[in-house]
């Protein structure tokens, strides 16, 4: 029996946990604590109208380590989630992280050096959660692998792809998974931040003449510039590939970050704009668009959680306004509409 543990039964984690239940010789459990654990036991998850119930394992429970752990929490909850996973991970446990951004795998590997942490990401999946109900229109695919994946693939990669296939999930193993992770980062940095600031669905960036789309592309061009200085060969064709994906997403669906804003939850601002500001500073590449987006979202989070005095949030907003004024010379037009749309080489 293959034991699979999923932590983070939100939109993404709940959706994939339900699909993994279809694997005949697998036992899928959810890791949760306290009131969250009790709600999952009582209500289960209803996904596209069908109820799914799972065994729920609380931290500290005596249990054998899982063969596969799927981490699907939001980034601000990662440290706490790793504490809860202590009993689920042992020597040889394979871990895949479905978190946004490009830093979670390194943090998981540092916390659990005995585990085998694969790089992974999702694309073209659009679940939305309301309480214990999850709805989606596109299941998308999971890209995963080692940093590099020459043939034959590693045993952990073969193990996970076999499970995904038996679950009926679409997957891909890119030759260069690091590059692919950066491509997803490019997507999120643009679309998540812009739709979160606006509290708007994908439709706002799907219109070719939309100012929101132009802002999204400007933020994404900054990712390309920073990636190239870090030795990752993203280029204009990657923008074209993203625009093809964007055209297929449900216009009324929301990014996870926009969902956080609408639900009154803190955002993953530091995972996108925050990381961009740090990585840009490391290589001397200015990122004014991402600086503005990050400051606006950080100010919103401070106002929401009252973690800092109101004056600090106001200062963030004023600084963001100044950044907007100094960024007027940045290309905010949708010039990427005409770039090569050849799929990324990864």
VOLUM-332896 format. One line per 5 residues: their letters; for each residue x, y, z of N, C-alpha, C. Coordinates in nm, 3 decimals, padded with zeros to 5 digits. Layout:
a = X/Y/Z/X/Y/Z/X/Y/Z  ...
This chain:
xxxxx = 00.085/-00.120/00.000/00.000/00.000/00.000/00.088/00.125/00.000  00.063/00.212/-00.094/00.137/00.338/-00.102/00.067/00.442/-00.016  00.140/00.503/00.074/00.081/00.602/00.164/00.114/00.742/00.115  00.009/00.823/00.093/00.024/00.959/00.043/-00.035/01.055/00.146  00.042/01.154/00.186/-00.005/01.254/00.281/-00.010/01.389/00.211
xxxxx = -00.122/01.459/00.226/-00.140/01.591/00.166/-00.161/01.691/00.278  -00.083/01.798/00.278/-00.104/01.905/00.375/-00.141/02.032/00.299  -00.252/02.093/00.342/-00.304/02.209/00.273/-00.424/02.171/00.189  -00.537/02.143/00.253/-00.657/02.098/00.182/-00.740/02.217/00.135  -00.672/02.312/00.071/-00.741/02.424/00.011/-00.782/02.388/-00.130
xxxxx = -00.791/02.489/-00.216/-00.837/02.465/-00.352/-00.747/02.366/-00.425  -00.616/02.391/-00.423/-00.524/02.306/-00.498/-00.503/02.172/-00.429  -00.473/02.176/-00.300/-00.448/02.051/-00.228/-00.568/01.960/-00.223  -00.687/02.018/-00.200/-00.807/01.936/-00.197/-00.838/01.873/-00.331  -00.819/01.949/-00.438/-00.843/01.896/-00.572/-00.753/01.776/-00.600
xxxxx = -00.623/01.792/-00.577/-00.531/01.683/-00.609/-00.545/01.566/-00.513  -00.579/01.591/-00.389/-00.605/01.481/-00.296/-00.720/01.395/-00.346  -00.825/01.460/-00.399/-00.940/01.384/-00.449/-00.902/01.299/-00.569  -00.815/01.348/-00.653/-00.771/01.271/-00.770/-00.682/01.154/-00.729  -00.597/01.177/-00.631/-00.507/01.070/-00.585/-00.584/00.957/-00.518
xxxxx = -00.705/00.985/-00.468/-00.789/00.879/-00.410/-00.823/00.771/-00.512  -00.814/00.805/-00.639/-00.849/00.708/-00.744/-00.743/00.601/-00.763  -00.624/00.618/-00.707/-00.518/00.518/-00.720/-00.555/00.398/-00.634  -00.574/00.280/-00.694/-00.631/00.165/-00.620/-00.552/00.124/-00.497  -00.419/00.123/-00.505/-00.340/00.071/-00.393/-00.278/00.183/-00.311
xxxxx = -00.343/00.299/-00.309/-00.292/00.413/-00.233/-00.388/00.452/-00.121  -00.332/00.491/-00.009/-00.409/00.548/00.101/-00.373/00.696/00.111  -00.472/00.782/00.091/-00.449/00.925/00.092/-00.505/00.984/00.221  -00.420/01.052/00.296/-00.466/01.118/00.418/-00.438/01.267/00.410  -00.515/01.345/00.484/-00.492/01.487/00.497/-00.427/01.514/00.632
xxxxx = -00.327/01.600/00.634/-00.262/01.639/00.759/-00.319/01.774/00.799  -00.378/01.779/00.918/-00.438/01.902/00.967/-00.446/01.896/01.118  -00.465/02.013/01.180/-00.468/02.020/01.326/-00.590/02.095/01.375  -00.630/02.067/01.498/-00.731/02.145/01.567/-00.865/02.153/01.497  -00.922/02.273/01.493/-01.054/02.292/01.435/-01.056/02.255/01.287
xxxxx = -00.947/02.284/01.217/-00.941/02.249/01.074/-00.956/02.097/01.057  -00.888/02.020/01.140/-00.899/01.875/01.132/-01.041/01.829/01.160  -01.105/01.888/01.260/-01.243/01.850/01.293/-01.339/01.883/01.179  -01.321/01.998/01.114/-01.409/02.033/01.002/-01.391/01.937/00.886  -01.267/01.899/00.859/-01.243/01.806/00.748/-01.306/01.670/00.777
xxxxx = -01.300/01.626/00.902/-01.363/01.499/00.936/-01.515/01.508/00.924  -01.571/01.621/00.967/-01.717/01.635/00.968/-01.775/01.665/00.831  -01.707/01.750/00.754/-01.763/01.799/00.629/-01.700/01.737/00.504  -01.579/01.682/00.517/-01.509/01.636/00.399/-01.485/01.753/00.304  -01.468/01.722/00.176/-01.454/01.823/00.072/-01.550/01.790/-00.041
xxxxx = -01.621/01.889/-00.089/-01.712/01.870/-00.201/-01.649/01.935/-00.323  -01.615/01.853/-00.422/-01.539/01.899/-00.538/-01.621/01.878/-00.663  -01.654/01.989/-00.729/-01.743/01.985/-00.846/-01.869/01.902/-00.817  -01.923/01.923/-00.696/-02.050/01.862/-00.659/-02.041/01.725/-00.597  -01.922/01.665/-00.593/-01.908/01.530/-00.537/-01.832/01.536/-00.404
xxxxx = -01.888/01.474/-00.301/-01.824/01.476/-00.170/-01.711/01.374/-00.164  -01.601/01.414/-00.100/-01.486/01.327/-00.076/-01.452/01.332/00.072  -01.436/01.215/00.132/-01.395/01.206/00.272/-01.257/01.143/00.279  -01.176/01.190/00.372/-01.038/01.144/00.385/-01.007/01.113/00.531  -00.917/01.019/00.556/-00.860/01.009/00.690/-00.784/01.138/00.720
xxxxx = -00.797/01.189/00.840/-00.728/01.311/00.879/-00.629/01.277/00.990  -00.503/01.308/00.969/-00.397/01.277/01.066/-00.351/01.407/01.128  -00.352/01.412/01.260/-00.308/01.533/01.330/-00.161/01.522/01.367  -00.092/01.635/01.376/00.050/01.633/01.413/00.070/01.562/01.546  00.175/01.483/01.552/00.205/01.410/01.674/00.144/01.272/01.679
xxxxx = 00.053/01.241/01.588/-00.007/01.108/01.585/00.098/01.004/01.546  00.088/00.887/01.608/00.182/00.781/01.574/00.144/00.721/01.440  00.234/00.732/01.344/00.206/00.684/01.210/00.336/00.655/01.137  00.328/00.570/01.038/00.445/00.543/00.956/00.468/00.661/00.861  00.594/00.691/00.829/00.619/00.797/00.732/00.552/00.767/00.598
xxxxx = 00.511/00.871/00.530/00.446/00.855/00.400/00.550/00.824/00.293  00.503/00.759/00.188/00.587/00.737/00.071/00.597/00.865/-00.013  00.485/00.939/-00.018/00.479/01.063/-00.094/00.407/01.168/-00.011  00.466/01.286/-00.001/00.402/01.399/00.067/00.380/01.510/-00.034  00.257/01.561/-00.038/00.222/01.673/-00.126/00.199/01.795/-00.038
xxxxx = 00.278/01.899/-00.058/00.267/02.022/00.020/00.192/02.124/-00.064  00.075/02.166/-00.015/-00.011/02.254/-00.095/-00.065/02.371/-00.013  00.008/02.411/00.091/-00.034/02.526/00.170/00.006/02.654/00.097  -00.045/02.768/00.146/00.005/02.896/00.098/00.140/02.925/00.164  00.223/03.002/00.097/00.360/03.022/00.146/00.367/03.075/00.289
xxxxx = 00.282/03.171/00.330/00.292/03.219/00.468/00.272/03.109/00.572  00.208/02.999/00.532/00.182/02.889/00.627/00.286/02.778/00.617  00.390/02.796/00.534/00.483/02.686/00.509/00.557/02.643/00.635  00.609/02.738/00.712/00.687/02.701/00.831/00.603/02.618/00.927  00.480/02.660/00.952/00.392/02.582/01.040/00.359/02.447/00.982
xxxxx = 00.342/02.441/00.850/00.311/02.313/00.785/00.427/02.215/00.800  00.548/02.263/00.789/00.664/02.175/00.805/00.672/02.120/00.946  00.633/02.200/01.045/00.626/02.149/01.182/00.527/02.034/01.192  00.413/02.048/01.125/00.308/01.946/01.132/00.347/01.819/01.057  00.438/01.831/00.962/00.476/01.715/00.880/00.586/01.629/00.942
xxxxx = 00.634/01.667/01.058/00.748/01.597/01.115/00.730/01.446/01.121  00.610/01.397/01.155/00.588/01.254/01.164/00.559/01.186/01.032  00.541/01.265/00.927/00.505/01.209/00.797/00.624/01.184/00.707  00.739/01.240/00.741/00.855/01.233/00.652/00.966/01.153/00.719  01.015/01.054/00.647/01.126/00.972/00.693/01.227/00.956/00.582
xxxxx = 01.330/00.875/00.605/01.430/00.852/00.501/01.365/00.800/00.372  01.389/00.869/00.263/01.336/00.825/00.134/01.199/00.877/00.100  01.130/00.942/00.192/01.001/01.001/00.157/01.021/01.102/00.044  00.935/01.093/-00.056/00.941/01.186/-00.169/00.844/01.300/-00.142  00.888/01.422/-00.165/00.805/01.540/-00.140/00.792/01.620/-00.269
xxxxx = 00.669/01.659/-00.302/00.649/01.757/-00.407/00.574/01.876/-00.348  00.617/01.994/-00.386/00.558/02.117/-00.336/00.480/02.184/-00.448  00.351/02.212/-00.423/00.268/02.281/-00.521/00.256/02.429/-00.488  00.345/02.479/-00.402/00.342/02.619/-00.366/00.384/02.706/-00.484  00.333/02.828/-00.486/00.381/02.926/-00.582/00.523/02.967/-00.547
xxxxx = 00.593/03.024/-00.644/00.727/03.075/-00.620/00.835/02.974/-00.651  00.959/03.012/-00.623/01.075/02.931/-00.658/01.163/02.899/-00.538  01.110/02.913/-00.417/01.194/02.896/-00.298/01.150/02.783/-00.205  01.028/02.731/-00.220/00.977/02.638/-00.117/01.053/02.506/-00.115  01.095/02.456/-00.231/01.164/02.326/-00.233/01.293/02.331/-00.151
xxxxx = 01.368/02.440/-00.164/01.492/02.452/-00.087/01.464/02.457/00.062  01.357/02.524/00.101/01.323/02.532/00.243/01.280/02.396/00.297  01.203/02.321/00.217/01.162/02.188/00.261/01.282/02.095/00.274  01.372/02.100/00.174/01.490/02.014/00.176/01.581/02.047/00.294  01.591/02.175/00.328/01.674/02.213/00.442/01.615/02.161/00.573
xxxxx = 01.482/02.159/00.582/01.416/02.113/00.705/01.419/01.961/00.715  01.407/01.892/00.601/01.402/01.745/00.600/01.508/01.690/00.505  01.635/01.693/00.544/01.741/01.645/00.454/01.730/01.497/00.422  01.656/01.422/00.503/01.639/01.278/00.476/01.540/01.251/00.365  01.462/01.351/00.326/01.360/01.333/00.222/01.420/01.360/00.084
xxxxx = 01.349/01.317/-00.019/01.387/01.346/-00.157/01.287/01.447/-00.211  01.328/01.571/-00.223/01.238/01.678/-00.264/01.254/01.704/-00.413  01.147/01.683/-00.488/01.147/01.710/-00.632/01.100/01.853/-00.656  01.146/01.911/-00.764/01.090/02.038/-00.809/00.956/02.010/-00.876  00.857/02.095/-00.852/00.725/02.069/-00.910/00.646/02.198/-00.920
xxxxx = 00.545/02.196/-01.005/00.459/02.312/-01.027/00.332/02.266/-01.097  00.230/02.348/-01.091/00.107/02.321/-01.165/00.086/02.432/-01.267  00.016/02.400/-01.373/-00.016/02.500/-01.475/-00.152/02.468/-01.535  -00.227/02.573/-01.568/-00.359/02.563/-01.632/-00.465/02.498/-01.545  -00.448/02.502/-01.415/-00.551/02.450/-01.324/-00.612/02.569/-01.253
xxxxx = -00.746/02.566/-01.236/-00.813/02.688/-01.187/-00.916/02.661/-01.077  -00.881/02.588/-00.971/-00.979/02.561/-00.865/-01.008/02.685/-00.781  -01.131/02.695/-00.734/-01.173/02.801/-00.644/-01.242/02.736/-00.525  -01.203/02.775/-00.404/-01.261/02.715/-00.283/-01.349/02.814/-00.209  -01.466/02.768/-00.165/-01.553/02.841/-00.074/-01.586/02.747/00.041
xxxxx = -01.525/02.769/00.156/-01.545/02.677/00.267/-01.494/02.539/00.233  -01.580/02.440/00.243/-01.540/02.302/00.211/-01.575/02.263/00.068  -01.614/02.361/-00.013/-01.653/02.334/-00.152/-01.547/02.387/-00.247  -01.506/02.302/-00.341/-01.405/02.338/-00.441/-01.465/02.315/-00.579  -01.452/02.413/-00.666/-01.497/02.399/-00.805/-01.384/02.434/-00.899
xxxxx = -01.378/02.365/-01.011/-01.275/02.395/-01.111/-01.331/02.366/-01.250  -01.273/02.432/-01.350/-01.311/02.407/-01.489/-01.198/02.341/-01.567  -01.073/02.360/-01.520/-00.957/02.300/-01.588/-00.869/02.232/-01.484  -00.831/02.107/-01.514/-00.747/02.030/-01.423/-00.599/02.058/-01.448  -00.565/02.103/-01.570/-00.427/02.139/-01.600/-00.332/02.021/-01.593
xxxxx = -00.208/02.050/-01.560/-00.107/01.944/-01.549/-00.007/01.979/-01.439  00.068/01.877/-01.399/00.176/01.894/-01.302/00.308/01.871/-01.374  00.400/01.965/-01.365/00.537/01.948/-01.414/00.624/01.918/-01.293  00.711/01.821/-01.305/00.795/01.782/-01.192/00.923/01.718/-01.238  01.016/01.706/-01.146/01.140/01.638/-01.176/01.254/01.684/-01.088
xxxxx = 01.371/01.627/-01.115/01.494/01.679/-01.057/01.525/01.811/-01.126  01.630/01.879/-01.081/01.667/02.004/-01.148/01.693/01.980/-01.297  01.760/01.869/-01.329/01.781/01.824/-01.468/01.731/01.682/-01.478  01.674/01.647/-01.594/01.609/01.517/-01.608/01.649/01.446/-01.737  01.774/01.402/-01.745/01.812/01.321/-01.861/01.745/01.184/-01.853
xxxxx = 01.731/01.119/-01.969/01.677/00.983/-01.973/01.790/00.886/-01.937  01.767/00.786/-01.852/01.643/00.756/-01.780/01.623/00.848/-01.659  01.497/00.875/-01.628/01.466/00.958/-01.514/01.504/00.887/-01.384  01.518/00.965/-01.278/01.550/00.908/-01.147/01.434/00.823/-01.097  01.465/00.736/-01.003/01.361/00.649/-00.946/01.249/00.730/-00.879
xxxxx = 01.280/00.836/-00.800/01.170/00.915/-00.743/01.079/00.976/-00.849  01.136/01.022/-00.959/01.053/01.080/-01.067/00.964/00.972/-01.127  01.020/00.855/-01.151/00.938/00.746/-01.208/00.828/00.704/-01.112  00.858/00.702/-00.983/00.759/00.664/-00.882/00.641/00.761/-00.883  00.670/00.891/-00.882/00.563/00.990/-00.875/00.483/00.995/-01.005
xxxxx = 00.550/00.988/-01.119/00.475/00.993/-01.245/00.385/00.871/-01.261  00.427/00.757/-01.209/00.342/00.638/-01.212/00.214/00.660/-01.130  00.229/00.721/-01.012/00.112/00.751/-00.929/00.020/00.850/-00.999  00.078/00.955/-01.056/-00.004/01.056/-01.124/-00.080/00.996/-01.242  -00.015/00.909/-01.315/-00.082/00.844/-01.429/-00.199/00.761/-01.382
xxxxx = -00.181/00.685/-01.276/-00.290/00.601/-01.227/-00.402/00.683/-01.164  -00.370/00.808/-01.126/-00.473/00.898/-01.074/-00.547/00.971/-01.187  -00.503/00.948/-01.310/-00.567/01.015/-01.423/-00.523/01.160/-01.440  -00.408/01.195/-01.384/-00.359/01.332/-01.391/-00.259/01.348/-01.506  -00.260/01.463/-01.567/-00.166/01.494/-01.674/-00.038/01.548/-01.612
xxxxx = 00.076/01.500/-01.660/00.204/01.542/-01.604/00.307/01.558/-01.715  00.416/01.623/-01.680/00.526/01.644/-01.773/00.655/01.648/-01.694  00.761/01.588/-01.749/00.893/01.594/-01.687/00.985/01.671/-01.782  01.003/01.801/-01.759/01.090/01.879/-01.846/01.236/01.840/-01.828  01.313/01.852/-01.933/01.456/01.824/-01.922/01.522/01.919/-01.824
xxxxx = 01.482/02.047/-01.829/01.536/02.149/-01.739/01.423/02.199/-01.649  01.408/02.136/-01.533/01.297/02.170/-01.445/01.320/02.304/-01.375  01.445/02.341/-01.355/01.471/02.472/-01.294/01.418/02.583/-01.384  01.442/02.572/-01.512/01.392/02.672/-01.607/01.240/02.673/-01.608  01.180/02.556/-01.604/01.035/02.548/-01.605/00.974/02.612/-01.481
xxxxx = 01.040/02.596/-01.367/00.992/02.658/-01.244/00.998/02.810/-01.255  01.102/02.860/-01.317/01.112/03.004/-01.339/01.004/03.053/-01.436  00.968/02.971/-01.534/00.860/03.009/-01.626/00.729/03.024/-01.551  00.702/02.932/-01.460/00.581/02.945/-01.377/00.592/03.068/-01.287  00.711/03.096/-01.238/00.733/03.216/-01.157/00.701/03.341/-01.239
xxxxx = 00.745/03.342/-01.363/00.713/03.453/-01.454/00.562/03.472/-01.463  00.489/03.363/-01.481/00.343/03.370/-01.490/00.284/03.433/-01.364  00.320/03.377/-01.249/00.260/03.420/-01.123/00.295/03.564/-01.087  00.419/03.601/-01.110/00.461/03.737/-01.077/00.373/03.840/-01.148  00.338/03.811/-01.273/00.253/03.903/-01.346/00.106/03.891/-01.312
xxxxx = 00.050/03.774/-01.337/-00.096/03.762/-01.329/-00.146/03.761/-01.185  -00.075/03.697/-01.094/-00.124/03.692/-00.956/-00.122/03.830/-00.891  -00.011/03.900/-00.907/-00.002/04.031/-00.841/-00.104/04.130/-00.898  -00.116/04.135/-01.029/-00.206/04.233/-01.091/-00.351/04.203/-01.057  -00.392/04.076/-01.068/-00.532/04.043/-01.037/-00.560/04.059/-00.888
xxxxx = -00.458/04.040/-00.803/-00.479/04.060/-00.659/-00.498/04.208/-00.628  -00.417/04.294/-00.688/-00.433/04.438/-00.664/-00.572/04.484/-00.707  -00.621/04.428/-00.818/-00.752/04.468/-00.871/-00.868/04.388/-00.812  -00.840/04.275/-00.749/-00.948/04.188/-00.701/-01.033/04.139/-00.816  -00.968/04.107/-00.929/-01.039/04.079/-01.054/-01.007/03.939/-01.107
xxxxx = -01.095/03.883/-01.191/-01.071/03.751/-01.251/-00.977/03.760/-01.371  -00.951/03.644/-01.432/-00.860/03.639/-01.546/-00.904/03.729/-01.660  -01.034/03.754/-01.672/-01.085/03.834/-01.784/-01.015/03.969/-01.794  -00.975/04.027/-01.681/-00.917/04.161/-01.683/-00.782/04.165/-01.754  -00.712/04.050/-01.759/-00.584/04.046/-01.829/-00.592/03.967/-01.960
xxxxx = -00.708/03.914/-01.992/-00.725/03.844/-02.119/-00.757/03.939/-02.234  -00.810/04.056/-02.204/-00.837/04.154/-02.309/-00.706/04.214/-02.358  -00.683/04.208/-02.488/-00.555/04.250/-02.545/-00.526/04.396/-02.518  -00.629/04.481/-02.516/-00.608/04.625/-02.498/-00.621/04.669/-02.352  -00.620/04.575/-02.260/-00.641/04.608/-02.119/-00.515/04.667/-02.056
xxxxx = -00.528/04.778/-01.984/-00.413/04.830/-01.908/-00.360/04.728/-01.807  -00.449/04.648/-01.753/-00.407/04.545/-01.657/-00.315/04.442/-01.726  -00.348/04.407/-01.848/-00.263/04.314/-01.924/-00.126/04.375/-01.951  -00.123/04.503/-01.987/00.004/04.570/-02.011/00.090/04.572/-01.885  00.028/04.596/-01.769/00.100/04.596/-01.642/00.153/04.457/-01.610
xxxxx = 00.071/04.355/-01.633/00.114/04.217/-01.612/00.238/04.185/-01.695  00.235/04.222/-01.822/00.347/04.193/-01.911/00.472/04.271/-01.870  00.455/04.392/-01.823/00.570/04.469/-01.777/00.637/04.402/-01.657  00.557/04.354/-01.564/00.612/04.282/-01.449/00.683/04.155/-01.494  00.629/04.087/-01.594/00.688/03.963/-01.641/00.816/03.986/-01.720
xxxxx = 00.826/04.099/-01.790/00.951/04.130/-01.859/01.064/04.154/-01.758  01.028/04.207/-01.642/01.130/04.221/-01.538/01.179/04.085/-01.490  01.090/03.986/-01.483/01.133/03.850/-01.445/01.234/03.798/-01.546  01.209/03.818/-01.675/01.302/03.772/-01.779/01.439/03.835/-01.760  01.442/03.966/-01.735/01.569/04.035/-01.718/01.646/03.982/-01.597
xxxxx = 01.576/03.959/-01.487/01.641/03.907/-01.366/01.686/03.763/-01.387  01.600/03.682/-01.449/01.633/03.541/-01.472/01.760/03.528/-01.555  01.770/03.607/-01.659/01.888/03.598/-01.746/02.016/03.630/-01.670  02.010/03.727/-01.579/02.128/03.759/-01.499/02.160/03.650/-01.397  02.060/03.568/-01.365/02.083/03.455/-01.274/02.113/03.326/-01.350
xxxxx = 02.135/03.336/-01.480/02.175/03.220/-01.559/02.060/03.133/-01.606  01.937/03.184/-01.602/01.820/03.110/-01.650/01.776/03.174/-01.781  01.768/03.093/-01.889/01.750/03.151/-02.022/01.604/03.172/-02.060  01.530/03.245/-01.980/01.396/03.288/-02.021/01.409/03.394/-02.129  01.306/03.402/-02.216/01.308/03.501/-02.322/01.168/03.540/-02.363
xxxxx = 01.158/03.618/-02.470/01.028/03.668/-02.513/00.933/03.556/-02.555  00.988/03.445/-02.604/00.900/03.334/-02.643/00.824/03.277/-02.523  00.881/03.291/-02.404/00.812/03.243/-02.284/00.690/03.328/-02.252  00.695/03.456/-02.283/00.576/03.539/-02.270/00.469/03.493/-02.368  00.510/03.463/-02.490/00.412/03.415/-02.588/00.347/03.285/-02.545
xxxxx = 00.426/03.195/-02.487/00.371/03.068/-02.439/00.271/03.092/-02.327  00.302/03.186/-02.237/00.210/03.217/-02.129/00.080/03.274/-02.183  00.086/03.361/-02.283/-00.036/03.421/-02.337/-00.126/03.315/-02.400  -00.066/03.211/-02.456/-00.146/03.100/-02.509/-00.219/03.028/-02.396  -00.150/03.006/-02.285/-00.213/02.943/-02.169/-00.324/03.033/-02.115
xxxxx = -00.295/03.160/-02.102/-00.392/03.255/-02.047/-00.522/03.255/-02.125  -00.513/03.244/-02.257/-00.632/03.247/-02.342/-00.724/03.129/-02.316  -00.671/03.021/-02.258/-00.751/02.901/-02.234/-00.814/02.898/-02.095  -00.778/02.990/-02.008/-00.830/02.990/-01.871/-00.969/03.052/-01.866  -01.050/03.007/-01.771/-01.186/03.057/-01.757/-01.187/03.204/-01.724
xxxxx = -01.250/03.290/-01.804/-01.249/03.434/-01.779/-01.303/03.473/-01.642  -01.396/03.395/-01.590/-01.455/03.428/-01.460/-01.383/03.366/-01.342  -01.278/03.289/-01.368/-01.202/03.228/-01.259/-01.099/03.328/-01.204  -01.051/03.300/-01.083/-00.960/03.392/-01.014/-00.829/03.322/-00.982  -00.720/03.397/-00.986/-00.593/03.343/-00.936/-00.604/03.321/-00.785
xxxxx = -00.514/03.239/-00.733/-00.517/03.211/-00.590/-00.495/03.339/-00.509  -00.414/03.429/-00.560/-00.385/03.552/-00.486/-00.505/03.645/-00.487  -00.576/03.653/-00.599/-00.699/03.732/-00.603/-00.804/03.672/-00.510  -00.809/03.538/-00.502/-00.901/03.474/-00.409/-00.868/03.513/-00.264  -00.739/03.519/-00.233/-00.699/03.560/-00.098/-00.749/03.700/-00.066
xxxxx = -00.733/03.792/-00.160/-00.777/03.930/-00.139/-00.927/03.935/-00.117  -01.003/03.867/-00.202/-01.148/03.871/-00.192/-01.199/03.805/-00.065  -01.123/03.707/-00.015/-01.163/03.637/00.108/-01.110/03.706/00.234  -01.036/03.814/00.218/-00.983/03.883/00.335/-00.867/03.813/00.400  -00.792/03.734/00.323/-00.675/03.663/00.376/-00.547/03.737/00.337
xxxxx = -00.439/03.719/00.413/-00.309/03.773/00.371/-00.266/03.711/00.239  -00.190/03.785/00.161/-00.146/03.736/00.030/-00.003/03.681/00.038  00.040/03.626/-00.075/00.178/03.577/-00.088/00.266/03.685/-00.151  00.251/03.807/-00.107/00.323/03.919/-00.168/00.474/03.897/-00.170  00.528/03.844/-00.061/00.673/03.828/-00.055/00.724/03.720/-00.149
xxxxx = 00.639/03.623/-00.185/00.680/03.514/-00.273/00.704/03.565/-00.416  00.634/03.670/-00.453/00.644/03.722/-00.590/00.724/03.852/-00.594  00.659/03.964/-00.564/00.731/04.091/-00.568/00.847/04.097/-00.472  00.832/04.038/-00.354/00.940/04.040/-00.257/01.064/03.966/-00.307  01.043/03.846/-00.361/01.155/03.769/-00.416/01.215/03.842/-00.537
xxxxx = 01.131/03.900/-00.620/01.182/03.974/-00.735/01.271/04.090/-00.692  01.230/04.162/-00.590/01.311/04.275/-00.543/01.447/04.225/-00.490  01.444/04.114/-00.418/01.570/04.060/-00.364/01.661/04.009/-00.475  01.605/03.930/-00.569/01.686/03.874/-00.677/01.735/03.982/-00.772  01.652/04.084/-00.795/01.696/04.194/-00.880/01.811/04.270/-00.818
xxxxx = 01.803/04.294/-00.686/01.909/04.366/-00.616/02.040/04.287/-00.620  02.030/04.154/-00.615/02.151/04.072/-00.615/02.231/04.088/-00.742  02.164/04.114/-00.855/02.234/04.123/-00.984/02.229/04.263/-01.043  02.179/04.360/-00.967/02.178/04.497/-01.013/02.077/04.527/-01.122  01.965/04.455/-01.125/01.860/04.478/-01.223/01.743/04.547/-01.153
xxxxx = 01.707/04.669/-01.194/01.594/04.738/-01.131/01.462/04.671/-01.167  01.370/04.666/-01.071/01.239/04.604/-01.094/01.130/04.700/-01.042  01.114/04.816/-01.105/01.020/04.916/-01.052/00.875/04.871/-01.053  00.833/04.796/-01.154/00.693/04.753/-01.159/00.665/04.656/-01.046  00.753/04.560/-01.026/00.734/04.464/-00.918/00.747/04.530/-00.782
xxxxx = 00.830/04.634/-00.771/00.841/04.707/-00.645/00.708/04.771/-00.609  00.643/04.833/-00.707/00.514/04.897/-00.682/00.409/04.793/-00.643  00.400/04.686/-00.719/00.301/04.583/-00.689/00.324/04.523/-00.551  00.450/04.495/-00.518/00.481/04.437/-00.388/00.446/04.532/-00.275  00.476/04.661/-00.290/00.446/04.756/-00.184/00.296/04.773/-00.166
xxxxx = 00.221/04.775/-00.274/00.076/04.788/-00.262/00.017/04.668/-00.189  00.061/04.548/-00.226/00.006/04.428/-00.163/00.053/04.415/-00.018  00.176/04.454/00.010/00.226/04.451/00.147/00.148/04.550/00.234  00.122/04.670/00.180/00.042/04.768/00.254/-00.097/04.715/00.282  -00.156/04.650/00.184/-00.290/04.592/00.204/-00.286/04.485/00.312
xxxxx = -00.182/04.400/00.313/-00.172/04.296/00.414/-00.153/04.356/00.553  -00.075/04.463/00.563/-00.055/04.527/00.692/-00.186/04.586/00.745  -00.262/04.648/00.657/-00.391/04.702/00.699/-00.486/04.591/00.743  -00.479/04.478/00.675/-00.568/04.367/00.705/-00.536/04.301/00.838  -00.409/04.276/00.862/-00.370/04.199/00.980/-00.330/04.286/01.098
xxxxx = -00.314/04.417/01.074/-00.273/04.510/01.179/-00.144/04.466/01.244  -00.053/04.408/01.163/00.075/04.364/01.217/00.169/04.482/01.243  00.142/04.593/01.177/00.224/04.711/01.198/00.133/04.830/01.214  00.184/04.943/01.263/00.101/05.061/01.279/00.050/05.110/01.146  -00.069/05.172/01.148/-00.130/05.219/01.025/-00.041/05.313/00.948
xxxxx = 00.044/05.390/01.017/00.132/05.483/00.948/00.228/05.409/00.857  00.271/05.288/00.900/00.363/05.212/00.816/00.297/05.174/00.685  00.173/05.130/00.692/00.103/05.092/00.569/00.086/05.214/00.480  00.054/05.328/00.540/00.040/05.449/00.460/00.171/05.487/00.394  00.281/05.471/00.467/00.411/05.500/00.409/00.439/05.410/00.290
xxxxx = 00.398/05.282/00.301/00.416/05.190/00.189/00.340/05.241/00.068  00.216/05.286/00.087/00.137/05.333/-00.025/00.197/05.458/-00.087  00.247/05.550/-00.003/00.308/05.671/-00.057/00.435/05.637/-00.134  00.515/05.544/-00.080/00.634/05.503/-00.151/00.598/05.438/-00.284  00.492/05.358/-00.285/00.448/05.295/-00.409/00.408/05.400/-00.512
xxxxx = 00.340/05.507/-00.465/00.301/05.612/-00.558/00.424/05.679/-00.617  00.525/05.705/-00.534/00.649/05.763/-00.584/00.715/05.672/-00.687  00.712/05.540/-00.660/00.772/05.445/-00.754/00.698/05.448/-00.887  00.566/05.460/-00.882/00.490/05.468/-01.005/00.531/05.590/-01.087  00.554/05.703/-01.020/00.593/05.823/-01.091/00.730/05.807/-01.155
xxxxx = 00.823/05.742/-01.083/00.958/05.726/-01.138/00.964/05.615/-01.241  00.861/05.531/-01.247/00.860/05.419/-01.343/00.789/05.454/-01.472  00.755/05.583/-01.492/00.677/05.619/-01.610/00.751/05.588/-01.740  00.884/05.582/-01.734/00.959/05.554/-01.855/00.967/05.406/-01.886  00.916/05.322/-01.795/00.918/05.177/-01.820/00.814/05.142/-01.925
xxxxx = 00.843/05.043/-02.014/00.748/05.007/-02.120/00.629/04.931/-02.064  00.514/04.998/-02.057/00.395/04.935/-02.004/00.297/04.897/-02.114  00.341/04.899/-02.238/00.253/04.859/-02.348/00.258/04.710/-02.366  00.158/04.657/-02.434/00.150/04.511/-02.451/00.230/04.467/-02.573  00.356/04.512/-02.581/00.437/04.480/-02.697/00.463/04.331/-02.709
xxxxx = 00.450/04.257/-02.598/00.474/04.113/-02.603/00.368/04.040/-02.682  00.261/04.108/-02.722/00.158/04.041/-02.802/00.215/03.990/-02.934  00.323/04.051/-02.983/00.375/04.013/-03.113/00.500/03.925/-03.103  00.535/03.882/-02.983/00.657/03.803/-02.969/00.633/03.661/-03.017  00.742/03.592/-03.039/00.737/03.452/-03.079/00.665/03.372/-02.972
xxxxx = 00.569/03.289/-03.011/00.495/03.210/-02.912/00.536/03.065/-02.912  00.660/03.037/-02.954/00.711/02.901/-02.947/00.712/02.853/-02.803  00.660/02.733/-02.774/00.658/02.684/-02.636/00.797/02.681/-02.578  00.809/02.699/-02.445/00.941/02.699/-02.382/01.012/02.570/-02.405  01.145/02.580/-02.410/01.224/02.461/-02.442/01.225/02.358/-02.333
x = 01.180/02.398/-02.212/01.185/02.300/-02.101/01.083/02.192/-02.122
